[in-house]
Amino acid sequence: MSTLNSQLKPSRNAKSVLPGFRLSMGFTLIYLSFLVLIPLATIVLHSLQMSWDTFWELILDKRVIAAYKISFLTSLTAALINVVFGFIIAWVLVRYNFPGKKLVNGIIDLPFALPTAVAGIALTAIYAKDGWIGQWLYAINIPSAYSVVGITIALTFIGLPFVVRTVQPVLEQWDHDVEEAAAILGAYRWRTFIRIILPQLFPAMLTGFALAFARGLGEYGSVIFIAGNMPFKTEIAPLLMMTKLEQYDYAGATSIALVMLVIAFVLLLLMNVIQWSFTRRWGSL
């Protein structure tokens, strides 16, 4: 038996398929540095060149604050909508077989492949006052284009795949025997969902929410066409940054970018902490 175990144990001197830890970590750090760390560090360093008074004056401008509010409000709303309907779509794709299932499953990834500008033009045409869907929304006094509603629609469109693709693998690995055991013990469907299914799906749903929210904060192409881009009303922070860059106001654009970067990082870090604590708590039960 000991001979068999010794044969099954990998030898320390055996060559791995990929390079060793030091070489792999070196490539990882170089790759992340050129694509992520150095560009982000440039934003920080460029912002440090200005005085604190100038920096605070730029980021606390009334127009800038209005753009922050619109970006965060619409991104948060779109992410929450995607959590609900993204879960439902993932549930249907995993639990049911129906004609055209592969087609529906492929359509989910369209926002990933479709150029954002094309998506923005299409959404504007559909949700405009004379569009297929917009005419019905305007009839009940809901301005779906050139408004905050239109921005939310665009951000919901580009954020949906993040929730579906994070929840779907968890549902595919879910053991149906747990639900059957709960039903045998007399648990109602809603109670089974709240006490058994939701705690297991919550980390994946939170991850999808965080990804959709972060993507919404930085989205530009699909929003500028349907937003209307009116200062204090429908002007998002990424558009304001582009406006300042076109005016050669690099200090103003960099300041806004730094604030968005810090806030997005803090929110993502907070969500990761919540996810970790939730997983640790329910995993120990």
C-alpha positions in Angstrom: 0.0 0.0 0.0 2.8 2.4 0.9 4.4 1.6 -2.5 1.2 2.5 -4.3 0.9 5.8 -2.4 4.5 6.7 -3.1 3.8 6.1 -6.8 0.7 8.3 -6.8 2.5 11.2 -5.0 4.0 13.7 -7.5 7.7 14.1 -7.2 9.1 17.4 -6.2 11.6 17.2 -9.0 8.9 16.5 -11.6 8.5 19.1 -14.3 5.2 20.9 -14.3 3.3 21.7 -17.4 3.7 25.5 -16.9 6.9 27.3 -15.7 7.7 27.5 -12.0 6.2 29.9 -9.5 8.9 32.6 -9.8 8.8 32.8 -13.6 5.0 32.6 -13.7 4.7 35.3 -11.1 7.2 37.5 -13.0 5.1 37.3 -16.2 2.0 38.0 -14.1 3.4 41.1 -12.5 4.8 42.4 -15.8 1.5 41.8 -17.6 -0.5 43.5 -14.9 1.9 46.4 -14.6 1.8 47.3 -18.3 -2.0 46.9 -18.6 -3.3 48.0 -15.2 -0.9 49.3 -12.6 1.2 51.7 -14.7 -1.9 53.4 -16.5 -3.7 53.8 -13.1 -0.5 55.0 -11.4 -0.2 57.6 -14.2 -3.6 59.0 -13.2 -2.5 59.3 -9.6 0.9 60.9 -10.4 -0.7 63.4 -12.8 -3.2 64.4 -10.1 -0.4 64.9 -7.5 1.1 67.6 -9.7 -1.6 70.0 -8.9 -2.2 71.7 -5.6 -4.8 70.4 -3.1 -6.9 73.6 -3.5 -7.0 73.2 -7.3 -7.8 69.5 -7.0 -10.7 70.0 -4.6 -12.0 72.9 -6.7 -12.1 70.6 -9.8 -13.7 67.6 -8.2 -16.3 69.6 -6.2 -17.5 71.6 -9.1 -21.3 71.6 -9.3 -21.3 70.2 -12.8 -18.9 67.4 -11.8 -20.9 66.5 -8.7 -24.0 66.3 -10.8 -22.2 63.9 -13.3 -21.1 61.7 -10.3 -24.6 61.4 -9.0 -26.0 60.5 -12.4 -23.3 57.9 -13.1 -23.6 56.2 -9.7 -27.4 56.3 -9.5 -27.9 54.9 -13.0 -25.2 52.3 -12.6 -26.6 51.1 -9.2 -30.1 51.0 -10.5 -29.1 49.0 -13.6 -27.0 46.6 -11.6 -29.9 45.9 -9.2 -32.2 45.3 -12.1 -29.7 42.9 -13.6 -29.4 41.0 -10.4 -33.1 40.2 -10.4 -33.7 39.4 -14.0 -30.2 38.0 -14.6 -30.9 35.4 -11.9 -34.3 34.6 -13.5 -32.7 34.1 -17.0 -29.9 32.0 -15.5 -32.5 29.8 -13.7 -34.5 29.3 -16.9 -31.4 28.4 -18.9 -30.2 25.9 -16.3 -33.5 24.3 -15.1 -35.6 24.1 -18.3 -35.2 22.7 -21.8 -37.1 24.5 -24.5 -36.8 25.1 -28.3 -34.2 27.7 -29.1 -32.4 27.4 -25.7 -29.0 27.5 -27.4 -30.0 30.6 -29.3 -31.1 32.4 -26.1 -28.0 31.3 -24.4 -25.9 32.9 -27.2 -27.9 36.1 -27.2 -26.9 36.7 -23.6 -23.3 37.3 -24.7 -24.2 39.8 -27.5 -23.4 42.9 -25.3 -19.9 41.5 -24.9 -19.4 41.2 -28.7 -21.5 44.1 -30.0 -19.7 47.5 -30.3 -21.0 49.8 -27.6 -21.7 52.6 -30.1 -23.8 50.3 -32.2 -25.7 49.3 -29.1 -26.3 52.9 -28.2 -27.6 53.8 -31.7 -29.9 50.8 -31.7 -31.3 51.5 -28.2 -31.8 55.1 -29.1 -33.8 54.2 -32.2 -36.0 51.7 -30.3 -36.6 53.9 -27.2 -36.9 57.3 -28.9 -40.3 59.0 -28.8 -41.3 57.5 -32.2 -39.5 54.2 -31.6 -41.1 50.8 -31.3 -41.0 50.7 -27.5 -40.4 54.4 -26.8 -43.8 55.5 -28.2 -45.6 53.3 -25.6 -43.4 54.6 -22.8 -43.8 58.2 -23.8 -47.6 57.6 -23.9 -47.6 57.0 -20.1 -45.2 59.9 -19.5 -42.0 57.9 -19.2 -39.3 59.6 -21.3 -37.2 56.6 -22.2 -34.7 58.4 -24.4 -32.5 61.5 -23.6 -33.2 61.0 -19.9 -31.9 59.2 -16.8 -34.2 56.3 -17.8 -32.5 56.0 -21.1 -29.1 55.9 -19.4 -30.3 53.1 -17.1 -31.6 51.1 -20.0 -28.3 51.3 -21.8 -26.4 50.3 -18.6 -28.8 47.4 -18.0 -28.1 46.2 -21.5 -24.4 46.1 -21.2 -24.4 44.7 -17.6 -26.8 41.8 -18.0 -24.2 39.1 -19.1 -22.1 39.7 -16.0 -24.9 38.5 -13.7 -26.1 35.7 -15.9 -22.6 34.2 -16.5 -21.6 34.4 -12.8 -24.9 32.8 -11.5 -25.3 30.2 -14.2 -22.3 28.0 -13.3 -23.4 27.9 -9.6 -26.8 26.7 -10.6 -25.4 24.1 -12.9 -23.5 22.6 -10.0 -26.4 22.8 -7.6 -27.6 19.5 -6.1 -31.3 19.1 -6.6 -31.5 16.6 -3.7 -31.3 19.5 -1.3 -34.5 21.1 -2.6 -36.2 17.7 -2.6 -35.2 17.1 1.0 -36.6 20.5 2.0 -39.9 19.8 0.2 -40.1 16.4 2.0 -39.6 18.2 5.3 -42.5 20.5 4.5 -40.7 23.7 3.5 -42.6 25.9 1.1 -41.0 27.0 -2.2 -40.4 30.5 -1.0 -38.9 29.3 2.3 -36.7 26.9 0.4 -35.5 29.6 -1.9 -34.8 32.1 1.0 -33.2 29.7 3.4 -31.4 27.2 1.1 -31.0 28.4 -2.5 -30.3 32.1 -1.9 -27.4 31.7 0.6 -25.6 29.5 -1.9 -26.2 31.9 -4.8 -25.6 35.1 -2.9 -21.8 35.3 -3.5 -22.2 34.7 -7.2 -25.0 37.2 -7.4 -22.9 39.8 -5.5 -20.0 39.2 -7.9 -22.3 39.7 -10.9 -23.7 42.9 -9.3 -20.2 44.3 -8.6 -19.1 43.6 -12.2 -22.2 45.1 -13.7 -22.0 48.1 -11.4 -18.3 48.7 -12.2 -18.9 48.3 -15.9 -21.7 50.8 -15.7 -19.5 53.4 -14.0 -17.1 53.4 -16.9 -19.5 52.9 -19.8 -19.4 55.5 -22.5 -20.2 54.3 -26.0 -23.7 52.9 -25.5 -24.8 55.9 -23.3 -23.8 59.0 -25.2 -26.4 58.4 -27.9 -29.4 57.7 -25.6 -28.5 60.1 -22.8 -28.9 63.5 -24.5 -25.7 64.7 -22.7 -27.3 67.7 -21.0 -25.2 69.1 -18.1 -26.8 68.6 -14.7 -29.5 66.4 -16.2 -28.1 63.5 -18.3 -24.4 64.1 -18.4 -22.4 61.1 -17.1 -18.9 61.3 -15.6 -17.1 59.5 -18.5 -18.6 61.9 -20.9 -17.5 64.9 -18.8 -14.0 63.5 -18.8 -14.0 63.3 -22.6 -15.4 66.8 -22.8 -12.5 68.1 -20.7 -10.0 66.2 -22.7 -11.3 67.7 -25.9 -10.9 71.1 -24.3 -7.3 70.2 -23.3 -8.3 70.4 -19.6 -6.1 67.4 -18.6 -6.1 68.4 -15.0 -9.9 68.4 -14.8 -10.2 65.1 -16.6 -7.5 63.4 -14.5 -9.2 64.6 -11.3 -12.5 63.2 -12.2 -10.9 59.9 -13.3 -9.1 59.6 -10.0 -12.3 60.2 -8.0 -14.1 57.6 -10.0 -11.2 55.2 -9.6 -11.0 55.5 -5.9 -14.8 55.2 -5.3 -15.1 52.2 -7.6 -12.1 50.5 -5.9 -13.6 51.1 -2.4 -17.0 49.8 -3.5 -15.6 46.7 -5.1 -13.4 46.1 -2.0 -16.4 46.4 0.2 -18.4 44.0 -1.8 -15.5 41.5 -1.8 -15.4 41.8 2.0 -19.1 41.2 2.3 -18.9 38.2 -0.1 -16.0 36.7 1.9 -17.7 37.1 5.3 -21.0 35.8 3.9 -19.3 32.8 2.4 -17.3 32.1 5.6 -20.4 32.3 7.7 -22.6 30.0 5.6 -19.8 27.7 4.7 -19.2 26.9 8.3 -22.9 25.9 9.0 
